[in-house]
Structure formats: C-alpha cells, structure tokens
Amino acid sequence: MSGYLTPGHVVLITGAARGIGAATAERLHARGARVVLVDVDEPALETLCERLGARAAWAAADVTDAEAMERSVALAVERFGGIDVAIANAGIGHVGTLAGSPPQAIERTIAVNLLGTWRTDRAVLDQVIARRGYLLNIASLAAAAHTPANGAYAAAKAGVEALSDAMRIELAHTGARVGCAYFGYVDTELERESVAHPEIQALQRTLPGFVRRAVPVATAVDAIERGVQRRAARVWAPRYVGVALALRGVIQPLSEWRAMRDPELAAALSSSAPASEARSPGSGS
C-alpha cells in the first residue's frame, strides 16, 4: 500500500505488547518503518522487539504517567532521531455497572483510556508537528454507541473522539494531521474477557448477528495502516461501524429503547457484581 509511510519513518505505538498494538508494530515494521514500542509489559515488549530486530526499540511505561511518556519519546528521539507517526492505542476494559462497580475501577478505566491517550498525545505533539506527521488515537464504536455495563469505557472513548476532533482543527495549520480509529468487536484478549460476562452476553443477544461477530485483529490493523498511509481523519472497522457513526443520532435512542425493554438484560444488570479491570494493549473496541 503506497502513501505517507515510507521506509525509515519512525512510528511510536502504545499498548504494543500484544493484540492490535503488537500486530500493528509488526505490519508497519514490515513496511520499512522504525518502531518504538511502549507498554507496561516489559517481557512481552522485549520479546517482540528482539523478534523485529534492529529497527525496533521499546520503552516500559504506563500511559497515565506523563513523565514516563516523555521519557519514551526521548528514547525514540535518541534512538531514531524523531517521531513521524504516533498511535495512541493503549487501553483497558471494564465490565460492570456505574452504580455497582468500585469507584476506583471506573476511574482507572477513564484514566487509562482517556487521560492515557491525552498524555501520549501531549508527549508526542512536538515531534509530530516538527515532522508534519500523523497522530492516530484509537477510540471505539463505543464512542458513539453507549451501552450498559460499559459506561466508563464508553465515556473514555467518547472523550478520545472529542480530543481528536479538536486537535485535528487546532493542528491543521502546522501540516500535522490527527486521526481517530473506531472499532467494533475485534478478536482480542480484551474482547474475549469482556464477552465472558453475563451482562455483555445478555446485551449481545439484543444486537444483530453481524455486530456480535468479532473480526480478526488483521482487519483492525488494515484500518490503522490505511489511516497512517492517508493520514486520515477517521478510519473504522468493520464496515458497518461507518454506518453506525453516521447514524448515531438514530441508533443510540433505538438501542436504548430495545435494551430497556429486554428482561434478560435487566436481570443480568440487576445482579451485576463489581468486575475487575482487564489490562489490554488497547483493542479499541
């Protein structure tokens, strides 16, 4: 695929230890990019970096730690001279109602998914602006479709979308570009853990079959690669997500109406026990 990314460009990816982040690193590295992998999982980062070879470097960092993200950017600059593309992909999931979950679980979900994205963005902005590069924030269909037992995640991803939209306009005069990626169900560890919960199983029974089917990780990586090559404002996968985004003003009220009248979902939500968070490299779904 031809486009913006050329051999030698430097790409920083958070949540790069596994899942979509790792697969994206492998794909862009295969296209000739030099990659900087950021995650909290040091052993997984080191293993992936060793497999990729000399054009890869890694930094262990929690995206909620602004100083750690600044150190990760400094490492990228020291090792490869700068950053052309940054992909803010790190995230965690949490299944549980807003009333029934421990407050710290809700706040941690918002901190990682929203503030972690912001702190990544802030750390890389000078580099991306200097190189007239590209910043891609990984949001989710959850940014537009707000479902029960997923409120903290949806709130954070809606915030990621808003940050991306505002920053896109603010940076237009610099030549840098900002994109936002929206994914439905992707076959990642995060999604598999999510759908194991009774609340999510009950919710899924209210959804059309094509929405319930998880797409391969490669489908999400294809969308990310398209976004990077085109420096696109928005990318999504699978295809129905684009329709859902366009029709969000209709789909959200209809989905609420159906969900609030489903007795199985109501029973699952009423018996919902607080659920633990699931750390993920950022499936974005």
N, C-alpha and C positions, 0 to 999 in steps of 0.2 A: 504494500500500500504506500503510494507516494504522498508527500505532504510536508508539513512543517518539520517533523522529526527527521534528522539526518544523523549518520554515524558521527559519534563524538559528542553529541548533545548530552547534557547531564540531567538526569531525572532523579528527583528525591521522592520517595514513596513512604508514607507512614502506614502502619499496620501491615508491614511487608513480610512478616514471618511465615504466613500461611494464607490459604484461601485466595481471595481475589487479589490481595496485595502481592503475594508471592508470585501468582500466575502472571500478573501484570509486569512485575520486575523481569520475569523470565522472557516474556514476549518482547518487551522493549529492548532488553539486553540483546536478544537475538536479532533485533533490527539495527544493532550497532550502537545503541546508547550506552553511556556510562551511568550506572545506577548506584544510588545511595539508599540503603535500606534502613528504615527506622521502626523499632518495635520495642516492647518490654521484654520479649522472649529472646534473651541473648543466645542460648544454644541453637535455637532454630535459625536465627539470623546468621550466625557463624557458619552453620552447615550450608545454608543457601548461598552465602557469599563465596564459600570455598568451591561450591559446585559451579558457580558462574565464572569465577576466575578473576583476572587482573582488572577488568573493567567494572568491578563491584566493590563497594565498601559498605560497612554497616556501623550503626550507632544505636546503642541501647538507650531508649528514652521513653518516658511517659508523656504523651502529648498534652496532658494538663499542666505539665511543668514547663513554664515559659523559658527558664534558663536552660533546661535540658534541650529544648528545641533549638535555642540559639546556638548551643554547643554542636548540635547535629549539623546545622547549617554551616558553622565554622569548619567542621570536619570536611564537608563537601567542598567548600571553597579551597581549603588547604590541599585536599587530595586531587581535585579535578579542575580547580580554577573558577568555579561558579556554579550556578544552577539555571538551567533553561526552562525546565518543566518541574512543577511540584504537584503531587497528587495527595491530597489530604483524605486518606482512606480509613484511618484507624477508627475503631468504634467498638462498643459493647452493646449487647441486647439485655433487656429485662422484661420478663413476663410477670404481670401482676397488676391488680387494680390500683388506681391512685389512692384510694381510701385504705386499702388493705395492705399495701406494701410498706416496709420500713422507710421512713423519710430519707435515710442515708442512701438507700438503693436507688430511689428516684433521683436524688440529687447527683449521685455518682454517674448515672446514665446520662443526665443532661450535661454534666461537667465533661465527660469524655467525648460525647458525640458533638456537642455544640462548642463548648469552650476549648476543647482539644483541637477542633477544626480552626477556630479563630486563632489560637496560639501558634498553630502550624502556619497559617496564612501570614500572620504578623512577622514570624521569624524569616519567612522566605521572600517577603514582598520586595525588599530592596534588590535582591538578586534577580527576581523575575522582571522587575521594572527595568533594571540596568540592561538586561539582555532582550528586552521586548519579547519576553517569553510567555508562558502559559501556566495558569494555576487552575487545577480541576479539583473541586470539592465533591466528595461522594455523599450525596443525600440519599433519597429513597422515595419510592412511591408513597411511603408513609408521610412524606412532607405534605402531600395533598389529600391522602385518604387516611382519616384519623379513626382508628379502630379501638375497641375496648381491650383492656389488659395490655395495651401497647402505648399508653398515653405519654409516658416520659420519652420514649424513643421517638414517637411522632412529633412531640413538641420540639425536641432537639433537632430533628431533621428538617422541620419547617423553618427553624432558625437558621440552619445551614443554607437553605434555599434563599432566605432573605439576605443573609450576609453576601452570598454570591451575587445576587441581583444588584445590590447596592454597590458592591465593589467593582462589578463589571462596568458600571457607568462612571464611577469615580476614577478608574484607571484608563478609560478609553483614550484619553489624550496622550498617554505615555507610550502607547503602542503595545503594551502588555494586554493580554486577554484573560478573562476569567470564565470558567465553565462550571456547570453543575450537572452531576450524573444522578439519574433516578433509576433504581432497580426494583423490580418486583421480587418474587421468591426466587432466590438463587441457591443452588445446592451446595451450601457451605456448612461448616460445623455449627455456626451460629443459628442458621435456619433449622437444621435438624434438631438442635436442642430446643428451639422455640416451639416447633410443632409437636413436641412430645408433651406439652402442657395441655390439660383438658380444656382450658379456656380457648386456646388457639385452635384446637381440634373442633370445638363447638362453633367457633367463628368461621372456620374454613367451610363448614357444612352450609353456611349461608352464601358462599361465593360460587361463581361459575367454575366449572371444571378447569377451563384454560387458565384461570387465575391461580387455582390451587397448585397446578403443576410447576414444580421448581425447574428452572432452566439450568444447564451446565454452567460451571464457572467460566468456561471459554466464551459463552455468549456475553457475559458482562465484560470480559476482557476485550472482546471485539469492539464493544461500545466505547470503552475507555480509549482504545487505540484510535478509533475514528475521531473521538473528541480531541486527542492530542494532535493528530495529523491535521485536523481542520481548525484547531484552536476554537472549537465550537462553544457557543454559549450554553447549549443544552444537549445532552445525549441521554438515551434511555434504552432499557432492555427489560423484558422482551417488547415486541412491537406494540402490544395493547397498552403499555404504560403511557405512550404518547397520546393515545386517545383519552385515557383516563385523566391525564394532566389538562388536556384541552377542555374536558367536560367536568372538571372538578366541582363546579358550582351546582351541577345537577346530580352527580354521582354521590357526593357526600350526604345530602339530605335523603336520597333514596336508600343508601346503605344504612343510615341511622334508622330510618323508618322500619326497614326489614329486620335489623338486628334487635331493635327494642321490642319486637313482637315475636321473637323466637324463644320458646320456653326452655329449650335445651341450653341455649347460650345464657339465658338469665340464671338458670340453675348453676351452671358452671361458674359464672361470675360471682354469684352469691356465696358459693362455697370456696372461693379462691383464697388459698393460703399465700402469704408472702413468699415470693420466689427469689432465689438468689440470682445475682447477675451472672452473665456468661461473657467472659472476655473473648473478644474476637479481633482478628486483624482488620475488621471493617468490611463486612459483607455489603453494607449499604442498603440492605433490604430489610 
